[in-house]
Amino acid sequence: MRGQDDAESTLLGEHSSPKLEKFQKVSIIPLVFLIFYEVSGGPFGVEDSVKAAGPLLALLGFLLFPVIWSVPEALITAEMGTMFPENGGYVVWVSSALGPYWGFQQGWMKWLSGVIDNALYPVLFLDYVKLAIPALEGGPPRIIAILAITVALTYMNYRGLTIVGWVAILLGVFSLLPFVVMGFIAIPRLEPSRWVQVDLGNVDWGLYLNTLFWNLNYWDSISTLAGEVDNPCRTLPRALFYGVILVVLSYFFPLLIGTGALPVNRDEWSDGYFSNIASIIGGVWLRTWIQGASALSNMGMFVAEMSSDSFQLLGMAERGMLPEFFAKRSRYGTPLTGIIFSASGVILLSWLSFQEIVAAENFLYCFGMIMEFVAFVKLRVKHPEAARPYKIPIGTVGSILMCIPPTVLLLVVVALASHKVMALSLLAVVVGLVLEPCLRYTEKKHWVRFSISSDLPEFYPLYHQCNEP
């Protein structure tokens, strides 16, 4: 609902983020599909949920987990993203509540988590393609393929966010359509008794929760593109609402078909298994379509994630948290330095396995989300009357209660991490704690230029109002 109270609407800057009017803004339909690819991209990668826990828990997981996790995160993103409609996104939320130092830590952990997440998509792409081209299973051909994919998709990001948004629509339709077709073909094969198979004594809870968490998080990533959205205070909440519906259906429906149409052998349910299901149900043509859909879906997830990561760095530079050269835009309006840094991180991390990538990015993501929940609650408690273009229709107590279940879930995910993942992730956290004062030292010594965009309002209190049409 629209914020009605103006007690704190004497804002230090009643405008949105700095805008380059010559660049076209993102409208609602491309934004929905950018959210779809930030979070999901389709059912590719959900197979491990069946392997870990069987059909019943997998299906229940993708129905109940969104209620516990996705909906609260999307609601908070809608409120905070419209309250702070600039490209810093969640970095600015945390900075306004906890101070710039912790805002930088938020930015470091979320950016690193996003880059780790993006390193997964070339891996998933090759896991599907290697079924048709075995040479890509390992060795130099696989390395060359990863580099080629990364370079090609990085160039697409460079050419502009508007292009990325409309490409996301086309990729999304093509990636989801074969599962609709497979569903109709599979109707005569469906046996509902297969959906209730469960063996609680044989559940890999770590793999199960990590798979659910990875496939249903990153709703907040779209906030780092808020400065590029047309009328974000109206568009962002609506796009998040439609995005939640699209994501949940894109997971649940294919799982329902895959587990109901064929006898379930849990050991076979791993990355790329939907193409085997398609081959059995529809034949080689459907299998080829699924493999092509997977390839295109991974392209969509890669470019959407890289857009979020690179614009986050731009937003941090506009706030003076990173050197000024991170705020420079290409002639297409894209953050060239941020794109280069994000692409380099993807290449460096692409050697990790699927499970290691998921666990590592989940671990770092948990730390960042806890700070977001703290910032959301603190701003609700300290500034309940601040202008909020979109406000979750719950009071302060409701805000706190809403954050408890997802916070417990975050702690469980962290506790289930392996010692290797935990050690590497904590090392990354320590790097961030040290990096921020090092950057401040280089600023003090004038070794690197830092600046705050003159188009942005004062940092404290950082409450914006969007321009309404």
C-alpha positions as CSV (number, residue, x, y, z in Angstrom):
1,M,0.0,0.0,0.0
2,R,1.1,3.6,-0.4
3,G,2.7,5.3,2.5
4,Q,0.2,7.8,3.9
5,D,2.2,9.5,6.6
6,D,4.4,12.5,5.8
7,A,5.9,13.0,9.2
8,E,9.3,12.2,7.9
9,S,8.8,13.2,4.3
10,T,10.9,16.3,4.6
11,L,13.5,14.2,2.9
12,L,17.0,15.3,2.0
13,G,16.4,14.9,-1.7
14,E,12.9,14.0,-2.9
15,H,14.0,12.1,-6.0
16,S,15.2,8.8,-7.1
17,S,18.6,7.6,-8.1
18,P,20.8,9.4,-10.5
19,K,19.4,9.0,-14.0
20,L,20.8,9.2,-17.5
21,E,17.7,10.1,-19.4
22,K,19.1,9.2,-22.7
23,F,19.1,5.5,-21.7
24,Q,15.8,3.7,-21.9
25,K,14.4,2.5,-18.6
26,V,13.3,-1.1,-17.9
27,S,9.5,-1.6,-17.9
28,I,7.5,-4.2,-15.9
29,I,7.5,-7.2,-18.3
30,P,11.3,-7.3,-18.8
31,L,11.6,-6.7,-15.1
32,V,9.5,-9.7,-14.3
33,F,11.7,-11.9,-16.4
34,L,14.9,-10.4,-15.0
35,I,13.5,-11.3,-11.5
36,F,12.7,-14.8,-12.9
37,Y,16.3,-15.2,-14.0
38,E,17.8,-13.7,-10.9
39,V,15.9,-16.3,-8.8
40,S,15.2,-19.2,-11.0
41,G,15.5,-19.6,-14.8
42,G,13.3,-22.7,-14.8
43,P,13.5,-26.1,-13.2
44,F,17.1,-26.8,-14.3
45,G,19.0,-27.6,-11.1
46,V,16.1,-28.7,-9.0
47,E,16.8,-32.4,-9.7
48,D,19.0,-32.8,-6.6
49,S,15.9,-32.1,-4.4
50,V,14.4,-35.4,-5.5
51,K,17.8,-37.2,-5.2
52,A,18.2,-35.9,-1.6
53,A,14.7,-36.4,-0.2
54,G,12.4,-38.1,-2.7
55,P,9.2,-36.9,-4.5
56,L,7.0,-35.9,-1.6
57,L,9.5,-33.7,0.2
58,A,10.7,-32.2,-3.1
59,L,7.2,-31.2,-4.0
60,L,6.3,-30.0,-0.5
61,G,9.6,-28.1,-0.4
62,F,8.8,-26.0,-3.5
63,L,5.4,-25.2,-2.1
64,L,6.2,-24.4,1.5
65,F,9.7,-23.0,1.2
66,P,8.4,-20.0,-0.9
67,V,6.0,-19.1,2.0
68,I,8.7,-19.3,4.6
69,W,11.5,-17.7,2.6
70,S,10.6,-16.3,-0.9
71,V,7.6,-14.2,0.1
72,P,9.1,-12.4,3.1
73,E,12.3,-11.7,1.0
74,A,10.3,-10.4,-1.9
75,L,8.1,-8.2,0.4
76,I,11.1,-6.7,2.1
77,T,12.7,-6.1,-1.3
78,A,9.6,-4.3,-2.5
79,E,9.4,-2.1,0.6
80,M,13.1,-1.3,0.9
81,G,13.7,-1.1,-2.9
82,T,11.1,1.5,-3.3
83,M,12.2,3.4,-0.2
84,F,15.8,3.5,-1.7
85,P,15.3,3.4,-5.5
86,E,19.0,3.5,-6.5
87,N,21.5,1.0,-7.9
88,G,23.2,0.4,-4.5
89,G,20.1,-1.6,-3.5
90,Y,20.6,-3.6,-0.3
91,V,23.9,-1.9,0.3
92,V,22.1,1.4,0.8
93,W,19.5,-0.2,3.0
94,V,22.1,-1.6,5.4
95,S,24.2,1.6,5.2
96,S,21.2,3.7,6.3
97,A,20.5,1.4,9.2
98,L,23.9,0.2,10.4
99,G,26.4,2.6,8.9
100,P,28.6,2.7,5.8
101,Y,31.1,0.2,7.1
102,W,28.5,-2.6,7.4
103,G,27.0,-1.4,4.2
104,F,30.3,-2.2,2.5
105,Q,30.4,-5.6,4.1
106,Q,26.9,-6.3,2.8
107,G,28.0,-5.2,-0.7
108,W,31.2,-7.4,-0.5
109,M,29.4,-10.5,0.6
110,K,26.5,-10.2,-1.7
111,W,28.6,-9.3,-4.7
112,L,30.9,-12.3,-4.0
113,S,27.9,-14.5,-3.5
114,G,26.5,-13.4,-6.8
115,V,29.7,-14.0,-8.7
116,I,30.0,-17.5,-7.2
117,D,26.4,-18.1,-8.2
118,N,27.1,-16.9,-11.7
119,A,30.1,-19.3,-12.0
120,L,27.5,-22.1,-11.7
121,Y,25.6,-21.3,-14.9
122,P,28.4,-22.3,-17.4
123,V,28.8,-25.5,-15.3
124,L,25.0,-26.3,-15.6
125,F,25.1,-25.5,-19.3
126,L,27.9,-27.9,-19.9
127,D,26.3,-30.6,-17.7
128,Y,23.4,-30.6,-20.2
129,V,25.4,-30.2,-23.4
130,K,27.9,-32.9,-22.5
131,L,25.1,-35.5,-23.0
132,A,25.2,-34.6,-26.7
133,I,28.9,-33.6,-26.9
134,P,30.9,-35.9,-24.5
135,A,34.1,-34.1,-25.2
136,L,32.9,-31.2,-23.1
137,E,32.9,-33.4,-19.9
138,G,36.4,-32.3,-19.0
139,G,39.8,-31.2,-20.0
140,P,40.8,-28.3,-22.3
141,P,37.5,-28.4,-24.4
142,R,35.5,-27.8,-21.2
143,I,37.8,-24.9,-20.2
144,I,37.6,-23.3,-23.6
145,A,33.8,-23.7,-23.6
146,I,33.5,-22.0,-20.2
147,L,35.7,-19.1,-21.4
148,A,33.8,-18.7,-24.6
149,I,30.4,-18.7,-22.9
150,T,31.6,-16.1,-20.3
151,V,33.0,-13.8,-22.9
152,A,29.9,-13.9,-25.2
153,L,27.4,-13.3,-22.4
154,T,29.6,-10.6,-20.8
155,Y,29.4,-8.8,-24.1
156,M,25.6,-9.0,-24.1
157,N,25.6,-7.3,-20.7
158,Y,27.9,-4.6,-22.0
159,R,25.4,-3.8,-24.8
160,G,22.7,-2.6,-22.4
161,L,20.2,-3.6,-19.7
162,T,17.2,-3.0,-21.9
163,I,18.5,-5.5,-24.4
164,V,19.1,-8.0,-21.5
165,G,15.6,-7.5,-20.3
166,W,13.9,-8.2,-23.6
167,V,16.2,-11.1,-24.3
168,A,15.2,-12.5,-20.9
169,I,11.6,-12.5,-22.1
170,L,12.4,-14.5,-25.2
171,L,14.6,-16.9,-23.3
172,G,12.1,-17.4,-20.6
173,V,9.3,-18.3,-22.9
174,F,11.5,-20.7,-24.9
175,S,12.8,-22.3,-21.7
176,L,9.4,-22.9,-20.1
177,L,7.4,-24.0,-23.1
178,P,8.9,-27.5,-23.5
179,F,7.8,-28.4,-19.9
180,V,4.2,-27.3,-20.8
181,V,4.4,-29.6,-23.8
182,M,5.9,-32.4,-21.7
183,G,3.1,-32.0,-19.2
184,F,0.4,-32.6,-21.7
185,I,2.2,-35.6,-23.3
186,A,2.7,-37.1,-19.8
187,I,-0.9,-37.0,-18.7
188,P,-1.7,-40.7,-19.6
189,R,1.5,-41.8,-17.7
190,L,0.8,-40.0,-14.4
191,E,0.4,-42.1,-11.3
192,P,-0.4,-39.9,-8.2
193,S,0.9,-42.6,-5.8
194,R,4.5,-41.8,-6.9
195,W,4.1,-38.2,-5.6
196,V,3.7,-39.4,-2.0
197,Q,6.9,-41.6,-1.9
198,V,9.0,-40.6,1.1
199,D,11.8,-42.2,3.2
200,L,12.6,-40.0,6.1
201,G,15.4,-42.3,7.2
202,N,17.2,-41.7,3.9
203,V,17.2,-37.9,3.5
204,D,20.3,-35.8,2.8
205,W,19.1,-32.7,4.6
206,G,22.1,-30.6,3.7
207,L,21.7,-31.2,-0.1
208,Y,17.9,-30.9,0.2
209,L,18.0,-27.5,2.0
210,N,20.8,-26.1,-0.1
211,T,19.0,-27.0,-3.3
212,L,15.7,-25.4,-2.2
213,F,17.6,-22.4,-0.8
214,W,19.6,-21.8,-4.0
215,N,16.6,-22.2,-6.3
216,L,14.4,-19.8,-4.3
217,N,16.7,-17.0,-3.2
218,Y,18.1,-13.8,-4.7
219,W,14.8,-11.9,-4.7
220,D,16.7,-8.9,-3.4
221,S,19.1,-8.9,-6.3
222,I,16.7,-6.9,-8.5
223,S,17.1,-4.0,-6.0
224,T,20.5,-3.1,-7.4
225,L,18.8,-2.3,-10.7
226,A,16.2,0.0,-9.1
227,G,17.9,3.1,-10.6
228,E,17.4,1.7,-14.1
229,V,13.7,0.9,-13.7
230,D,10.9,3.0,-15.1
231,N,8.9,4.3,-12.1
232,P,10.4,1.8,-9.6
233,C,7.9,2.7,-6.8
234,R,5.1,1.3,-8.8
235,T,6.8,-1.2,-11.1
236,L,9.1,-3.0,-8.6
237,P,6.4,-4.3,-6.2
238,R,4.2,-5.5,-9.1
239,A,7.1,-7.2,-10.8
240,L,8.0,-9.0,-7.6
241,F,4.5,-10.2,-7.1
242,Y,4.3,-11.7,-10.6
243,G,7.8,-13.0,-10.3
244,V,6.9,-15.1,-7.2
245,I,4.0,-16.8,-9.0
246,L,6.1,-17.5,-12.2
247,V,9.0,-18.9,-10.2
248,V,6.9,-21.3,-8.0
249,L,5.0,-22.6,-11.0
250,S,8.2,-23.1,-13.0
251,Y,9.5,-25.5,-10.3
252,F,6.5,-27.3,-9.1
253,F,4.8,-28.2,-12.4
254,P,7.9,-29.9,-14.0
255,L,8.6,-31.8,-10.7
256,L,5.0,-32.9,-10.6
257,I,5.3,-34.3,-14.1
258,G,8.7,-35.8,-13.8
259,T,8.0,-37.7,-10.5
260,G,4.5,-38.7,-11.5
261,A,5.1,-40.0,-15.0
262,L,8.0,-42.3,-14.4
263,P,9.1,-44.7,-11.6
264,V,11.4,-42.7,-9.3
265,N,15.0,-43.8,-8.9
266,R,16.5,-41.2,-6.7
267,D,20.0,-41.9,-7.7
268,E,19.3,-40.9,-11.3
269,W,17.9,-37.5,-10.3
270,S,21.0,-35.2,-10.8
271,D,21.9,-32.2,-12.9
272,G,20.5,-32.6,-16.4
273,Y,18.0,-35.5,-15.6
274,F,15.0,-33.6,-17.0
275,S,16.4,-34.2,-20.5
276,N,16.4,-38.0,-19.9
277,I,12.7,-37.7,-18.7
278,A,11.9,-35.8,-21.8
279,S,13.5,-38.5,-24.0
280,I,11.4,-41.2,-22.3
281,I,8.1,-39.3,-22.4
282,G,8.4,-37.5,-25.8
283,G,11.3,-38.9,-27.6
284,V,14.6,-37.4,-28.9
285,W,12.9,-34.2,-30.2
286,L,11.7,-33.3,-26.8
287,R,15.0,-34.2,-25.2
288,T,16.8,-31.9,-27.6
289,W,14.3,-29.1,-26.9
290,I,14.9,-29.5,-23.1
291,Q,18.6,-29.4,-23.6
292,G,18.3,-26.3,-25.8
293,A,16.0,-24.7,-23.2
294,S,18.6,-25.4,-20.5
295,A,21.3,-23.8,-22.5
296,L,19.2,-20.7,-23.1
297,S,18.0,-20.6,-19.5
298,N,21.6,-20.5,-18.3
299,M,22.3,-17.7,-20.6
300,G,19.4,-15.8,-19.1
301,M,20.5,-16.4,-15.5
302,F,24.0,-15.4,-16.3
303,V,23.2,-12.1,-17.9
304,A,20.6,-11.2,-15.2
305,E,23.0,-12.0,-12.4
306,M,25.9,-10.2,-14.0
307,S,23.6,-7.1,-14.5
308,S,22.7,-7.1,-10.8
309,D,26.3,-7.6,-9.7
310,S,27.8,-5.0,-11.9
311,F,25.2,-2.3,-11.2
312,Q,25.6,-3.0,-7.5
313,L,29.3,-2.0,-7.9
314,L,28.2,1.1,-9.8
315,G,25.8,2.0,-7.0
316,M,28.4,1.5,-4.4
317,A,30.8,3.8,-6.3
318,E,28.1,6.5,-6.6
319,R,27.9,6.3,-2.8
320,G,31.7,6.7,-2.4
321,M,32.3,3.2,-1.1
322,L,34.3,2.1,-4.2
323,P,36.7,4.1,-6.4
324,E,35.1,6.5,-8.8
325,F,36.0,4.4,-11.9
326,F,33.4,1.8,-10.9
327,A,30.7,4.5,-11.5
328,K,31.8,5.1,-15.1
329,R,29.3,4.0,-17.7
330,S,29.9,2.7,-21.2
331,R,28.2,4.4,-24.2
332,Y,25.3,1.9,-23.7
333,G,24.8,3.0,-20.1
334,T,26.3,-0.1,-18.6
335,P,28.9,-0.2,-15.8
336,L,31.9,-1.4,-17.8
337,T,34.3,-1.8,-14.8
338,G,31.7,-3.7,-12.8
339,I,31.1,-6.0,-15.7
340,I,34.8,-6.7,-16.1
341,F,35.3,-7.4,-12.4
342,S,32.2,-9.7,-12.3
343,A,33.2,-11.6,-15.4
344,S,36.8,-12.1,-14.0
345,G,35.3,-13.5,-10.8
346,V,33.2,-16.0,-12.7
347,I,36.2,-17.3,-14.6
348,L,38.3,-17.7,-11.5
349,L,35.6,-19.6,-9.6
350,S,34.3,-21.8,-12.5
351,W,36.6,-24.7,-11.3
352,L,34.3,-25.5,-8.4
353,S,31.8,-28.3,-8.5
354,F,28.0,-27.8,-8.6
355,Q,27.5,-28.7,-4.9
356,E,30.5,-26.7,-3.8
357,I,29.3,-23.6,-5.7
358,V,25.8,-23.9,-4.2
359,A,27.0,-24.4,-0.7
360,A,29.6,-21.6,-0.8
361,E,27.2,-19.0,-2.3
362,N,24.5,-20.0,0.1
363,F,26.8,-19.5,3.1
364,L,27.8,-16.0,2.1
365,Y,24.3,-15.1,1.1
366,C,23.1,-16.0,4.5
367,F,25.3,-13.4,6.2
368,G,24.1,-10.8,3.8
369,M,20.4,-11.6,4.3
370,I,20.7,-11.5,8.1
371,M,22.0,-7.9,7.8
372,E,19.1,-7.1,5.5
373,F,16.6,-8.4,8.0
374,V,18.3,-6.4,10.8
375,A,18.3,-3.2,8.6
376,F,14.6,-3.7,7.7
377,V,13.5,-4.2,11.3
378,K,15.7,-1.4,12.6
379,L,14.3,1.1,10.1
380,R,10.8,0.0,11.0
381,V,11.4,0.5,14.7
382,K,13.4,3.8,14.6
383,H,11.6,5.4,11.7
384,P,8.0,3.9,11.5
385,E,6.6,7.1,9.9
386,A,9.2,7.5,7.2
387,A,7.7,7.7,3.7
388,R,7.5,4.3,2.1
389,P,6.1,4.3,-1.4
390,Y,5.3,0.6,-0.9
391,K,4.8,-0.6,2.7
392,I,4.1,-4.2,3.8
393,P,0.8,-4.0,5.6
394,I,2.1,-5.2,9.0
395,G,3.2,-3.2,12.0
396,T,6.5,-3.3,13.8
397,V,5.7,-6.5,15.7
398,G,4.6,-8.1,12.5
399,S,7.8,-7.1,10.8
400,I,9.8,-8.8,13.5
401,L,7.7,-11.9,13.5
402,M,7.9,-12.2,9.7
403,C,11.7,-12.2,9.8
404,I,12.0,-15.0,12.4
405,P,11.3,-18.1,10.3
406,P,13.6,-17.1,7.4
407,T,16.4,-16.1,9.9
408,V,16.1,-19.6,11.6
409,L,16.3,-21.1,8.1
410,L,19.5,-19.0,7.4
411,L,21.1,-20.3,10.6
412,V,20.2,-23.9,9.7
413,V,21.8,-23.5,6.2
414,V,25.0,-22.1,7.7
415,A,25.1,-24.9,10.3
416,L,24.8,-27.6,7.6
417,A,27.8,-26.2,5.6
418,S,30.8,-28.4,5.2
419,H,34.0,-27.5,7.0
420,K,35.7,-26.7,3.7
421,V,32.9,-24.4,2.6
422,M,32.7,-22.8,6.1
423,A,36.4,-22.1,6.2
424,L,36.6,-20.6,2.7
425,S,33.4,-18.5,3.3
426,L,34.7,-17.1,6.6
427,L,38.0,-16.3,5.0
428,A,36.0,-14.3,2.4
429,V,34.2,-12.5,5.2
430,V,37.5,-11.6,6.8
431,V,38.8,-10.2,3.5
432,G,35.8,-7.8,3.4
433,L,36.4,-6.7,7.0
434,V,40.0,-5.7,6.1
435,L,39.3,-4.4,2.6
436,E,37.0,-1.5,3.6
437,P,39.6,0.2,5.9
438,C,42.2,-0.4,3.2
439,L,40.0,1.5,0.7
440,R,39.5,4.3,3.1
441,Y,43.3,4.5,3.5
442,T,43.8,4.8,-0.3
443,E,41.2,7.5,-0.3
444,K,43.0,9.4,2.5
445,K,46.3,9.1,0.7
446,H,44.6,10.2,-2.6
447,W,46.0,7.2,-4.4
448,V,42.6,6.5,-5.9
449,R,39.7,9.0,-6.5
450,F,36.4,8.5,-4.6
451,S,33.3,10.7,-5.0
452,I,29.7,10.7,-4.1
453,S,27.2,11.4,-6.9
454,S,25.7,14.9,-6.6
455,D,22.4,13.5,-7.8
456,L,22.0,11.5,-4.6
457,P,20.4,12.8,-1.4
458,E,22.3,13.1,1.8
459,F,23.3,9.8,3.3
460,Y,21.5,10.2,6.7
461,P,18.6,9.9,6.9
462,L,18.5,8.2,3.6
463,Y,14.8,8.2,2.7
464,H,13.7,8.8,-0.8
465,Q,10.5,9.4,-2.6
466,C,10.0,8.1,-6.1
467,N,8.7,10.4,-8.7
468,E,5.1,9.4,-9.4
469,P,3.7,9.7,-12.9
